[in-house]
Every structure is written in C-alpha cells, then in structure tokens.
C-alpha cells in the first residue's frame, strides 16, 4: 500500500473544514462561563431585582422563625405576595436561562438531518458556505443582544447557531473523510473532535471573568464565533471540492482527478480513481438510500445499528455529567478557584484528543474504543466511591479528581472522536448521507436528553450517579466487543464483509441473503 504524505493543500483543506468544528466546540462551551452574568442581565432587562427580593424574602422567612407572631400580624399580604412574585420571576428567569442553553441543541437536532442532503445538493464546499450564514446570523444576534431584549436575542441566536452546528456535524466528517487518503482517514477524521474540544477550551479561557466573561463584555464573548465563520468562508474558496462527490455524484472524472492531484500534491492518483470507480459502479447499482431503508434493508441494518450505538455510547457515557459536575467536585476538594481546575479538564481533553490522532491509525478504531470505554468504566466506579466516602476521608476528594482527569482522557482516546468518522467508514456512497444524518441526529438528541435530565438524575442519585454511568458504559463496552468490526485501512467492501461475518456468526441464513443481495462472492 502506498504511503500518502500530508500535502500543503490537504492540510489547508482539512484545517479550513475543521474551523467549522472549532465553532461547534466554541458554541457548546461559551454559554457556561458567563452564566451568572447573563442571568443578572436578564433580571435587569426584565426588571426583576431578584437579589434584593431574595434578601427581603430570606429576611422575612428567617424573622418569622424567631418571631412567629409579630411579622405575620404586621404584614400578612405584602410578604407573601412579594415572595410569590419573587419565586415566579425566579422560575421565569431560570426557564429563560435553560432555553438559552437548550435552544442550541434543538437547532442542532433539527439541522443535523439536512447536513448530508445539503452536501449532496450543493456540493460539500457550497454547503459549508451556506451553513456559515446561520453561524454569522446567530453570532450577530448574540453579539448585539445588549442593545435589545437580550433574552429573546440570545435564545434565537443560540437556536440559529445550533442550526449551523447541526449541519456541520454531518458536513465536516463527510468532507474530511472524502478528501483524506485511505491510510490517513482515521487520523484526519479525529481532527473534527480535536477542533471541537479546542473550541470548548478556548471558550472556557476567554470566558474567564477578567477576559470577556464579565458584565461589560459578555455579549462580545457570545458573538465571537462569527470570526472563525468569516475566516472559514473566505478560505473555502481556495479548497478543492471533494473528489468523491465530483466523480460519484456528478460523474466529472476529469475534475475529480484534478481535485485529487491538488490534494495529493501531483502524486499518481490512478489507485484512488480506480477505488472511486469501483464505488461509483456499486453506487449506481445501489439506489439512493432513505433513512427508513437503512433500517429495513438487511445489509444496512447491522452497520446503522452499530453506528447509532456508538453515538449513544458517546453521549450516555456520562462525559457531559463530568463537565457539568467537575467544578463542584473541585470545590469540594478544597480548590479555591475551581474554574481553573475545570479549564484543566479542558486541557486534558484537548491533549488526549491529540494523542488519539496519532493512535487511531496505529491501534485501530475498535481497540481504541474498547480501551477508552474500559478505562471510563473503572474511573466512573472510582469517582462514585470517592464521592461517597468524601465526608469520612478527606483524601477521597483527590481520588475523585484524579478519576475525573483520567475519565476525560480515556473518553478522548476512543469514544470521543471515533463515532464521528467511523460512521462514514461503515457506508459506501449510496447510504452514507442518510447514515450520517441519522447518526448526527441521534447524537444531538442524546445530548439534549442528557442536558435536560442530568441535573435531576444527579439530584436523585447523589454520589451514586456515576455508578449508573459505569453500568451504561459496561453495557456499551460489551456491545462494542461483540458487534463492532475493525475498519482501519479497509475499503468499504471489506468493512461490509466484516459486518456480514459479525452478523453471520449469529444468523447464517440471513447473512447468505445479504451476501447475495450485495453480489458478494467471498466472505472475508
């Protein structure tokens, strides 16, 4: 197999594409740091001086404990009405805040269905340019939110940014998977996740109160994501269109080989063209596949179910819970500035994603996913034990802290980056857009469910919450062990054969039908 080197054009193209993933990460993380500042701004805009009312309330409640008769005789109605009003306005503010956070996921869920479709209709480059319109509009709405009804502008800005990120979560993995040479597909695929975690880290750093996360500058913090959007839009004009799209979708062999030559630095591209020709012949024999067909057609059912399980594993592993919980665990551990420890988690996150870029072509996707999940299982148990024994043994807080850092690093070695690009590897050109759309949609939906439910689950389970996650992680680890094939360095045909083998071990007759349907002659 010829070793492909990374050419300047390939590096520039992939960097341009993952600027989209960077914005995605920035948008995920940016809302956490200025939470208090934005909430107090909402109060100000809506004329709810909540702090004062709270103080009055607490005073009223406390004084009633000591002097049950006097206050209630003096002012029976004002206190209770002020109290009710304050409670009502407090829950109104909390609702607005949770909408500000979750409208992003709703936008993402909706748009993730259209990423693949848009990429097929307009081409990958034009689709990313169109997506950037949403990013810039969303960033402008948030950037100017101080000038108008800020809660409405922020909620709609977050929703529109979510639309952008939903499109991107399908488009970027698809595009970089198509421009990458087979030998580098895994490493380049991992860069999507690396850019996401870098975006999260940068948003945490610029969100510190002495940089942009303060009363004066928080709107600039929210609007900053327009910068990479504008930069990416300009750079996309210099990127070659996906050769796979040109050849297989548009039947433009000359353009495709020109695009390939640019990406491969003038190296011989006949092998790539032959592979694409083979894929095109298959694509013309296999019709465009709808999302429903992915589940009804026996040759796609196994890969799509595995793909969805990997995305579910990523979201339900408890990683979002860690990011949600880390600050309070660090606080318990006696760190005076827990926000810096949380940034530490962001740094670990980024470092280990870099590690996985190098590991993914060496160790293989399946083994890295298994190593990551097994490590997370152990860390979740240690974390729970640490949280349970915190009151009895002070040093247990350090066990929990270490477990957090290790949990995050194991996540980024496998379950973090791999689901995003392995789905593109499971499917050939016909079913790929539909598969990426449903995978992205399920990822966003799980993200939304976790964001919505985690606070309640954490409240209900207390320190036992990570035992719950340990159980979930264990279940997904076993599933991966038995059902997920290795895709490293394999062509799409070989991967399809691998799936037939996996399902064949359980149900031979069906496998034979699937092979007949695919016109396959060999089982290996």
N, C-alpha and C positions, 0 to 999 in steps of 0.2 A: 504493500500500500504506500502510495506517495505521501510523504510528509508535506503538509501545506504550511507555508510560513505566513505569519501575520503581515500583510502588506499595509502600506500607509492608507490606501483607500478603504480597506476593510476596517482598520482601526477607526478612521474618521467616521465611517458609516455607522459602525456599532455605537461609537460614542454619541453620535447625533441621536440615534434611536433611543438609547437609554437615558438621554436627557428627559424624555417623557416619563420614564420610570422614576427618575430623581424627583420630578414634580409630584408624582404619585406619593412617594415617601414623605415629601415635604408637607403635602396636604394632609396626610394621615397624622403626622406628629405635631403640626403647628398649633393645633387648637388646644393642646394640653397645657402648655406653659402659661399662657395669659388667661387661664380660666377665671381666676378671682377678679382680674382687672376688667374683663369683658362683662362679667356678671354685675359688677358695681356700675359699669357704664349703662347696662340695660336698666338697672334700678333708676339711675339718674334720668335716662331718656323717658322712662315710664312714670317718673315722679314718685318712685317708691323709696323713700329714705329708710330702707329696711333696717339698717344698723341701729338707727335711733329707736325705731319701733321695737326691735328685738330687745334693746336695752330697757325700754319702758316696760315691755312685756315681762321680761325676766324680773324686773324690779317688782312689778305688780304681783307676779306669781310668788316670788320669794317672800314679799311682805305679807301676803295672805297666810303663808305658813306660820309666821310668827304672831301675827295679829289677825286671827280669823275674822273677828267681828268688825273692826274699825274700817278697813278699806272697803269691805263689801257694803257696809251701811252708807259710806260716804258716796261712792261712785259705782252703783251697781251696773249701769249700762256702758259708760264710755270704755271702761277697761275691756269688757268682753267684746264690744264691737271693734275696738282698736285691735284686740287680739285676733278676732276672726279675720278682720281686714288684712292684718299683717300675715296671718297664715295663708290666706287666699293669695295675697300678692307674692308671698314667698314661693308657693307652689307654682304660681304663674311664671315666675322668673326661672324656676328650676325646669319647668316644661319647655320654656323658650331655649334654655341652655341645652337641654338634651336634644331638642330639634336642631340646634346649631351643630351639634356633633353628628347626629344620626342622619340628617338630610343628605350628607355626603355619601353614606352607604346606600341610601335609597336611590340616589342618582347613579351610583356605580352599578347597582343591581340591574337597573333598567337598561343602562347603556351597554353593559357587558354582552348583551345578546346581539348587539349590532356591530361590534368591532370587526368580526370576521366577514360579515356581509359587506360592510363599508370597504374593507380592504379588497374584496373581490370586485366590487362595483367600480371603484375609482383607481385601484392600484394602491400599493402599500404607502407610497410616498404622499400621494394626494390625500389619502385617508388620514394620515398623521397631520397634514396641514389643516384639514377641516377640523380635526379634533382640537387643534390648538386654539381655534376660535372660541370654543367653550372655555378653555383654560383661561384665556385672556379676559373674556367677559366676566367669568366668575371672580378672577383676581381683582378686576376693576371694581366690581360691586362691593367686595370686601374692603378694598383699599380706600374707597370713598365712603365707607359706612358711617364715619363720624359726621358726615355732612347731612345725613338724612335719618330716617327711622332705622337706627342701626340694626335692631333685631331682625327686621324684615330683610334688609340688605345682606346681612351675614347669612341668614338661613338660606336665602335664594342663591347667594354667591357660593355657599358650600354645596348646595344641590347641583349647581351648574358645573362646579369643579369636579363633583362626583361623576357627572356625565362624562367629562373628559377622561377621568381616571378609569372609568368602566371601559371606554373604547380602547384606551391604551393597554389595559391589562390583557386584551386579546391581540391588539395590533403589534405591540413591541416583540413579544415572544415569537409571533408568527414571522415577522420580518427578519429578526436577527437569526432565527432558525433557518431561514431560507437563504440568507447571504453567507452563512458560515460554511466552511468546508467540513465534510463529514468528521474528519479527525479532530476538529476543534469545536464541534457543535455543542458538546456538553459545557466546556469551559466558557464559551461565548454565551450560551444560554443562561449560565449562572450570573452573568453581569446584570441581567434585569433585576434580580433580587439584590445584588450588591448596590445598584443605584438606588433602589427603594430604601435600603437601610441607611445609606449615606444621606439620603434626603431627610429621613427621620432624625438622624444625628444632627445634621446642620440646623434643622428646625428647632431642636432642643437647645442648641447652643445660642442661636440668635434670639431664642425666646427667653433667655435669662433676663431678669428684671433690669439689670444695668445696661443691657444692649437694646433690645426692642420690646421686651415683654413688660412694658410699663404704661402708665396712664397716657403718656404723651404719644407713644409711638406704636401701640399695638396694631393699629389699622395698617401701618406700613408692613409690619410683620406678616399680616394676613395677605396683603396684596403682592408681596414679593415674588410669589410663584409666577407672576407674569414675566419676570426676567428670563428664566430658562425657556419659557414658552416662545418668547420673541426670538431668542437666540436659536432655538431649535428650528423655528420656521425659516429663518434665514439660511441655516446650514443645510436643511433638507434639499434645497435647490441644487446642491452640489453632490448629492448622494445618488448612486445608481439605483434604478428600480430593481426589485427582486427578480433575478434571472428565472426562478421557478415560475413566478407569476407571468412574466413575459412569454415564456416558452409554453407552459402548460395551459394557461388561461387564454392568452392572446394569440398563440401559435406564431410568435415572432422569433424564429430561431436565430436570425442574424442579430437582432437587438439583444437577445438573451446572451449570445456568445460574446457580444461586445461588452455587456454589463459584467459577465463573468471574468473577462480578461482584465477589466478595470479592477475588479475585486481581487483577482489572483495575481496581479502585477505582471500581466503578459505571459504567465506560465501556460503550459499546454492544458486546455480545458476540455479536450475530447472525452475524457473519462466522465467528467461532470455532465456533459451534454448527453452521453450515452445513458447515464443513470436517469437523467430527466426524461429522455426519450422513452425509456422503459416505463417510467412513472406516468408519462403522458398517455402511452398506449393503455396502461391499466386504468388511468383516469377516464379515458374516453369509453372504456368498456364498463367502468363503474359509474353510474349516473351520479349527478349531484345529490348528496345525501341530506335529507332533512333531519332535524333533531329527533323526530319520532322514529325515523328509520334506524337511528343509532341504537335504539333500544329494542326494536322489533326484529332487525336483521341479525341472524345468529353469528355472523362473522364480525360484527361490530360490538355486539353486546358485551362480550368479555372485556375488550380494551376500554370501553367507555365506563363500565362499572369500576374497573380498577383505577382509571383516571379520576373519577369522582371521589373514590375512597381516599386517594392520595391528597386531594384538595381538602376533604373533610378532616383527614388526619392533621393537615397543617393548621387548620383553624381551631379544631376542637382539642388540640394538644395542651391548651392552657397557656400558650405563649402570650395571648392578649391579656390574660389574667395576670401574668408576671409583670407586664408593663404597667398594668393598672395598679398592681399591689406593691411594686418594688419600693416606691417612695415610703409607704407606711412601714414596710418591713425594715428599711434602713433607719427610719426614725426610731423604731423600737430598739434597734441595735445600738442606739445612742450616737448616731452620726448627726452632728449639729446642722449640717447642710445637706439633707437627703437628696436635694435636686442634683447635686454634683455626682452623687452615687448613681442616680438614675442615668445621668449622662455617661457615667462609667459603663453602665449596662449597654447603652447605645454604642459605645466604642467597642466593647467586646463583640457585640452584634456585628459590627462592620468588619472587624479583624477576622472573625471566623468565616464570614462570607468570602473574604479574600482567600482564606485557606481553602475553602471548598472549590473555588475557581481552579486551583491547582490540583486538588484531589480528584475532582469529578471524572477526569479522563484517565487517571491512573487507577483508581479503586473501582470505578463503575458506579452507576446510579443506584442500583438495588442495594449493594452492600453499604453505601454511604447512608442511604435512607434507614436501613436496619440499624447501623451503628448509632445514628442520631437518635432514633426512636428508643433504642435500648438505654442509652445514656440519659435521655429525658425521663424515662420510667424511674430509674434509680434516683435521679435528682428530685423528682416530684415527691418520692417517699421521704427522702432526707429533709426536704423542705417542710413537709407536714409534721414530721417528728420534731424538727427544730421549732416550729411554731407552737406545737402542743406543749413542749417542755420549757418554753421560754420563761415562764414565771418561776419554775423550780430551779432552772440552771441558767444563769445569765449568759454563759458562753454559747448557749444554743443559738443565740441570735447570729453568731458568726457561722454556724453550720448552715442556717437558712440563707445567709448572704452568699456564702460560697456556692450553695446549691443553686441560687438564682443565676450567678455568673456562669456556672457550668451548664445549667439548663439552656440558657440562651446560646452558648457556644455549640452545644450538641444540636440545637434547633437549626442553626445556620450551616452546620456541616451537611445536613441532608434534607430534613422536612421543609426547611425554609425555601431554598432555591429550586429544588428538583421538580416539584409538581408543575411549576410554570412551564418548563420546557419539555418535560418528558411526554406531556400530552401531545405536543406537536410531533414527537418521535413515534408515538403509537400509531398514527394515522397517515395514510397517503393523501394525495391532493384532494380527492373527491370528498371524503368525510371530514377533512381537517378543520375547515372553518366552523362547521356545526359543532364539532367536538370541542374546539377552543371556546366557542361561545357558551356552551353548557357548562364547561369546566369553570370558566371565569364567573358565570352567573352563580354557580353553587358556592364558589369561594366567597363572593360578595355576600350571598345570603347567609352563609355561616358566620361571616364576620359581623353582620348586622345582628344575628341572633345572639352571638356571644356578647357583643357590646351592650345589647339590651338586657340580657339575663344575668350576666356575670355578677353585677353588684348584688342582686337578690340572692343568687346561689351562695356567694361569699358570705353574705349576711346570715343565711340559713345554716350553712355548714361550718362557718368559722374556720379554725385552723385545719379542719378535715377536708377543706375544699380541694387540696392538691392530691389527696388520696383518690378522690373522684377522677381527677385528671390522670392519675397514674393508671387507674383501671382502663380508662379510654385509650391511653397511649399503648398499653399492653395489648388490647384488642386489635388496634391498628397494626402493631408490630407483627402479630401472628398472621394477620391478613396479608401483609407485605411478604412475609416469609413464604407463604404458600401460594400466593397468587400473582406476584409482580415479577415479570421477566426482566432480565438484564438487557439494556438497549445500547450499551456502549459500543461505538464503532460498527453498529449493524445497519444494514439497509432496511427499508421499510418492509420488504418481503420477508427478510429473516426474522424481523420482530413479529410479523403476523404469524409466521410458522411457529415461533416461540409460544405465542398465545394459544395456538391450536394444541400444542403439546401440553400446556398447563391445563387447559380445559379437557383435553383428551384423556389425561390421567384420571379424570373424574367420570367423563362420559364419552366413551369411544364412538358410539354410533353417530352422535351429533357432530363430533369432530370430523368424521368422514364426510358428512353432508357439507360441512363448512368448507372442507378442502375441495370438494367437488365444485362448490359454488365459486371458489376463488380460482379454480382451474389449476390447483397446485398439484405437483407431481411428487414432491418429496416432503417428508415430514420434518426434517431437521432444518 
